[in-house]
């Protein structure tokens, strides 16, 4: 088990619950999709797991410790990257941002860290783009570069908040295939609204709308992929 929520409650104002009575065990080497309506608590769930928020009630564990103590074991790809395409930064420099916590007091990366860039870029299919300007990449390529940035620290847990928003179907499928491959040696949690495209890849679906229901992909109604959420007929 890589982490767990035990009867977790969270509210931003202390009155209106965003998440209530959340309990789940996150196992190693799983690929999990997180779905639910806007405002249902999906991103809040990720922030709690990363230790950026603390629950009002309940316990959260990550690798046997409190989440803030294990952030170096988490790779995170945020929902939206606001970026000036004309800003002069290379793909290599974007990926190395994932190792900023390892900078020496001189502000230099070690050679071993630099060498990791080739490894993670190869893993996401961007070996030929190390020196390319990040702003020149297509939407799918940019997302893969951001995934490489999340991977370079060697996380045990990879979290992605709608990483395929605003990219074409081909690029989306390429990313889903990559994430399925990465789940062979780490746990992957991905917030998505495109469940139809992802359902065949994931082990389970976490439906979050204040509460949490764990579903088998085959049991998820096709309405979910259209944003029409209703109580599932069956759950795991």
VEXVO-623294 format. One record per residue (C-alpha): residue number from 1; x, y, z. Coordinates in steps of 0.5 Angstrom, whole numbers. Layout:
// VEXVO-623294
@num=NUM; px=X; py=Y; pz=Z;
...
// end
This chain:
// VEXVO-623294
@num=1; px=0; py=0; pz=0;
@num=2; px=3; py=7; pz=-2;
@num=3; px=-2; py=11; pz=2;
@num=4; px=-9; py=12; pz=5;
@num=5; px=-15; py=16; pz=7;
@num=6; px=-18; py=14; pz=13;
@num=7; px=-25; py=18; pz=15;
@num=8; px=-22; py=24; pz=12;
@num=9; px=-27; py=31; pz=12;
@num=10; px=-25; py=37; pz=9;
@num=11; px=-28; py=44; pz=9;
@num=12; px=-25; py=51; pz=6;
@num=13; px=-29; py=55; pz=11;
@num=14; px=-30; py=50; pz=17;
@num=15; px=-38; py=49; pz=15;
@num=16; px=-39; py=47; pz=8;
@num=17; px=-36; py=40; pz=7;
@num=18; px=-32; py=39; pz=0;
@num=19; px=-30; py=32; pz=2;
@num=20; px=-33; py=28; pz=7;
@num=21; px=-32; py=21; pz=10;
@num=22; px=-27; py=19; pz=5;
@num=23; px=-23; py=13; pz=6;
@num=24; px=-19; py=9; pz=1;
@num=25; px=-13; py=5; pz=0;
@num=26; px=-8; py=7; pz=-5;
@num=27; px=-4; py=1; pz=-8;
@num=28; px=3; py=0; pz=-11;
@num=29; px=3; py=0; pz=-19;
@num=30; px=-4; py=2; pz=-20;
@num=31; px=-7; py=7; pz=-25;
@num=32; px=-13; py=10; pz=-23;
@num=33; px=-18; py=15; pz=-26;
@num=34; px=-21; py=21; pz=-22;
@num=35; px=-28; py=23; pz=-24;
@num=36; px=-33; py=28; pz=-22;
@num=37; px=-37; py=34; pz=-23;
@num=38; px=-34; py=41; pz=-23;
@num=39; px=-33; py=43; pz=-15;
@num=40; px=-34; py=36; pz=-13;
@num=41; px=-27; py=36; pz=-9;
@num=42; px=-23; py=32; pz=-14;
@num=43; px=-17; py=37; pz=-14;
@num=44; px=-18; py=38; pz=-7;
@num=45; px=-17; py=31; pz=-6;
@num=46; px=-10; py=31; pz=-10;
@num=47; px=-8; py=37; pz=-5;
@num=48; px=-10; py=33; pz=1;
@num=49; px=-5; py=28; pz=-2;
@num=50; px=0; py=32; pz=-3;
@num=51; px=0; py=35; pz=4;
@num=52; px=-2; py=42; pz=1;
@num=53; px=-8; py=42; pz=5;
@num=54; px=-10; py=39; pz=12;
@num=55; px=-16; py=35; pz=14;
@num=56; px=-21; py=37; pz=19;
@num=57; px=-22; py=30; pz=21;
@num=58; px=-19; py=24; pz=19;
@num=59; px=-12; py=21; pz=17;
@num=60; px=-8; py=21; pz=11;
@num=61; px=-2; py=17; pz=10;
@num=62; px=3; py=17; pz=5;
@num=63; px=9; py=11; pz=5;
@num=64; px=7; py=11; pz=12;
@num=65; px=9; py=18; pz=14;
@num=66; px=5; py=25; pz=14;
@num=67; px=4; py=27; pz=6;
@num=68; px=8; py=34; pz=8;
@num=69; px=14; py=29; pz=9;
@num=70; px=14; py=25; pz=3;
@num=71; px=13; py=31; pz=-2;
@num=72; px=19; py=29; pz=-6;
@num=73; px=16; py=22; pz=-7;
@num=74; px=10; py=25; pz=-11;
@num=75; px=11; py=28; pz=-18;
@num=76; px=5; py=33; pz=-20;
@num=77; px=3; py=35; pz=-27;
@num=78; px=-2; py=41; pz=-26;
@num=79; px=-9; py=42; pz=-29;
@num=80; px=-7; py=49; pz=-33;
@num=81; px=0; py=51; pz=-35;
@num=82; px=0; py=59; pz=-36;
@num=83; px=6; py=60; pz=-41;
@num=84; px=9; py=65; pz=-45;
@num=85; px=11; py=61; pz=-52;
@num=86; px=16; py=67; pz=-53;
@num=87; px=19; py=66; pz=-47;
@num=88; px=26; py=63; pz=-48;
@num=89; px=27; py=57; pz=-44;
@num=90; px=28; py=50; pz=-47;
@num=91; px=25; py=43; pz=-46;
@num=92; px=31; py=41; pz=-42;
@num=93; px=31; py=47; pz=-37;
@num=94; px=23; py=45; pz=-36;
@num=95; px=25; py=38; pz=-34;
@num=96; px=30; py=40; pz=-29;
@num=97; px=25; py=44; pz=-26;
@num=98; px=23; py=38; pz=-23;
@num=99; px=30; py=38; pz=-19;
@num=100; px=30; py=45; pz=-16;
@num=101; px=30; py=42; pz=-9;
@num=102; px=37; py=38; pz=-11;
@num=103; px=40; py=45; pz=-13;
@num=104; px=47; py=46; pz=-9;
@num=105; px=48; py=52; pz=-6;
@num=106; px=52; py=54; pz=-12;
@num=107; px=46; py=54; pz=-16;
@num=108; px=48; py=48; pz=-20;
@num=109; px=46; py=41; pz=-22;
@num=110; px=50; py=35; pz=-21;
@num=111; px=52; py=31; pz=-27;
@num=112; px=48; py=25; pz=-25;
@num=113; px=42; py=30; pz=-25;
@num=114; px=43; py=33; pz=-32;
@num=115; px=44; py=26; pz=-35;
@num=116; px=37; py=24; pz=-32;
@num=117; px=34; py=29; pz=-37;
@num=118; px=36; py=24; pz=-43;
@num=119; px=33; py=18; pz=-39;
@num=120; px=26; py=22; pz=-38;
@num=121; px=25; py=25; pz=-45;
@num=122; px=26; py=18; pz=-48;
@num=123; px=21; py=15; pz=-43;
@num=124; px=16; py=20; pz=-46;
@num=125; px=18; py=20; pz=-53;
@num=126; px=22; py=27; pz=-53;
@num=127; px=29; py=25; pz=-54;
@num=128; px=30; py=29; pz=-60;
@num=129; px=27; py=35; pz=-57;
@num=130; px=32; py=37; pz=-51;
@num=131; px=35; py=43; pz=-54;
@num=132; px=28; py=45; pz=-57;
@num=133; px=24; py=51; pz=-54;
@num=134; px=19; py=49; pz=-50;
@num=135; px=14; py=54; pz=-53;
@num=136; px=15; py=51; pz=-60;
@num=137; px=12; py=45; pz=-58;
@num=138; px=5; py=42; pz=-60;
@num=139; px=0; py=41; pz=-54;
@num=140; px=1; py=34; pz=-53;
@num=141; px=9; py=35; pz=-54;
@num=142; px=8; py=40; pz=-48;
@num=143; px=4; py=36; pz=-44;
@num=144; px=9; py=30; pz=-45;
@num=145; px=15; py=35; pz=-43;
@num=146; px=11; py=37; pz=-36;
@num=147; px=10; py=29; pz=-35;
@num=148; px=18; py=28; pz=-36;
@num=149; px=19; py=34; pz=-31;
@num=150; px=14; py=30; pz=-26;
@num=151; px=18; py=24; pz=-27;
@num=152; px=25; py=26; pz=-26;
@num=153; px=25; py=26; pz=-19;
@num=154; px=24; py=19; pz=-19;
@num=155; px=17; py=19; pz=-15;
@num=156; px=13; py=13; pz=-13;
@num=157; px=6; py=17; pz=-14;
@num=158; px=5; py=21; pz=-20;
@num=159; px=-1; py=25; pz=-20;
@num=160; px=-4; py=29; pz=-26;
@num=161; px=-10; py=34; pz=-26;
@num=162; px=-13; py=34; pz=-33;
@num=163; px=-7; py=33; pz=-37;
@num=164; px=-10; py=32; pz=-43;
@num=165; px=-15; py=38; pz=-43;
@num=166; px=-14; py=42; pz=-50;
@num=167; px=-10; py=37; pz=-54;
@num=168; px=-12; py=33; pz=-60;
@num=169; px=-15; py=26; pz=-59;
@num=170; px=-8; py=22; pz=-62;
@num=171; px=-4; py=26; pz=-57;
@num=172; px=-9; py=24; pz=-51;
@num=173; px=-8; py=17; pz=-53;
@num=174; px=-1; py=17; pz=-53;
@num=175; px=-1; py=20; pz=-46;
@num=176; px=-6; py=15; pz=-44;
@num=177; px=-1; py=9; pz=-46;
@num=178; px=5; py=13; pz=-43;
@num=179; px=1; py=13; pz=-36;
@num=180; px=-1; py=6; pz=-37;
@num=181; px=6; py=4; pz=-38;
@num=182; px=9; py=8; pz=-32;
@num=183; px=4; py=5; pz=-28;
@num=184; px=8; py=-2; pz=-28;
@num=185; px=13; py=1; pz=-23;
@num=186; px=9; py=7; pz=-20;
@num=187; px=2; py=9; pz=-18;
@num=188; px=-1; py=14; pz=-22;
@num=189; px=-8; py=18; pz=-21;
@num=190; px=-11; py=22; pz=-26;
@num=191; px=-16; py=27; pz=-26;
@num=192; px=-20; py=27; pz=-33;
@num=193; px=-27; py=29; pz=-36;
@num=194; px=-25; py=24; pz=-42;
@num=195; px=-27; py=17; pz=-39;
@num=196; px=-29; py=14; pz=-45;
@num=197; px=-22; py=15; pz=-48;
@num=198; px=-19; py=13; pz=-41;
@num=199; px=-23; py=7; pz=-39;
@num=200; px=-20; py=1; pz=-42;
@num=201; px=-13; py=3; pz=-39;
@num=202; px=-15; py=4; pz=-32;
@num=203; px=-15; py=-1; pz=-26;
@num=204; px=-21; py=3; pz=-22;
@num=205; px=-25; py=10; pz=-23;
@num=206; px=-25; py=14; pz=-17;
@num=207; px=-32; py=18; pz=-17;
@num=208; px=-31; py=24; pz=-13;
@num=209; px=-37; py=28; pz=-11;
@num=210; px=-36; py=30; pz=-4;
@num=211; px=-36; py=23; pz=-2;
@num=212; px=-32; py=18; pz=-6;
@num=213; px=-34; py=11; pz=-9;
@num=214; px=-29; py=6; pz=-12;
@num=215; px=-32; py=3; pz=-19;
@num=216; px=-29; py=-2; pz=-24;
@num=217; px=-29; py=1; pz=-31;
@num=218; px=-34; py=-3; pz=-34;
@num=219; px=-39; py=-1; pz=-29;
@num=220; px=-38; py=6; pz=-30;
@num=221; px=-44; py=9; pz=-34;
@num=222; px=-43; py=12; pz=-41;
@num=223; px=-46; py=18; pz=-38;
@num=224; px=-40; py=20; pz=-34;
@num=225; px=-36; py=21; pz=-40;
@num=226; px=-41; py=27; pz=-42;
@num=227; px=-41; py=30; pz=-35;
@num=228; px=-48; py=27; pz=-33;
@num=229; px=-46; py=24; pz=-26;
@num=230; px=-51; py=20; pz=-22;
@num=231; px=-51; py=14; pz=-17;
@num=232; px=-47; py=8; pz=-20;
@num=233; px=-51; py=1; pz=-21;
@num=234; px=-45; py=-3; pz=-18;
@num=235; px=-39; py=-1; pz=-14;
@num=236; px=-33; py=-5; pz=-13;
// end
